[in-house]
Amino acid sequence: MKRIFYNKNLIWESVLILSIILIIFLLYFYKQSEYKNISRNAGYSIGTILKYNERTHKRDVRHTITKPAYIEFKYNYKDTILFNYYSENSFYIPANSVKVGERFLVAYIKDKPQKSMVLFDKPIRDSSDYKRYLLENNMP
């Protein structure tokens, strides 16, 4: 009878790698579902960027730590000013092109207006931009 020897370190490393891959997939699908939830039942407003932190990389002797980009913004919902923030782990944030004070179209869930995201591909320079975006894309 032949004995099979298992390398315990190899087994633990394999389990760790598979767990990391599973977590990445779960985060990706969660991000996609949040985007779909907002897109499916969206209301729109004009938002102003209040804070923007770029993605940073901090190198150490042994490893590199990456901190994702982060934004804070405000927008109007039925005569109320709402504030929101998120990192690029949640929704897309362009690198190095966002400036504090810039205005963009914001999409939010009509039933839960606190759930929102900035549409960076739709900058608002004046009120006609807002109306044009809504008409071009058949947005309510």
C-alpha positions, 0 to 999 in steps of 0.5 A: 500500500502506497502512502500519500503525503500531503504538504500542509502548507500547500493545502493552506496556501491553496485554500487561502488563494481560493478564498481570495479569488472568491472574495474578489468575485463576490465584491465584483458581483455586489458592485454590479448589483448596486449599479443595476439597482440604481440604474433600474429605478433612477432619479437624477439630480445635479451633484457637486464634488466636495472632496476628492482623494486620489488613489495612492500607493505606499511602498514598503520594503515588503509590499505595496499598500494601495488606497483607493480613490474616494469622493464626497458629494452633495445633491438635491432631492425634493428640496433637501440637500443630501450628502454621499461618499464612496470609494472606487471599490464601490463605483467608478471614479476617474483618475486625476480628472476630478476637481472639488467644486465640479458638478456632475449628473447624479443618479439615485434610487427613487425609493432610497435617495441616499443610494446614489452615484456620480455619473462622471461622463456627464459633467454639468457646466450649466442648466442646459447640460442637465436638461440635454442629458435627460432628453438625450437618454430618455431619463425622467 
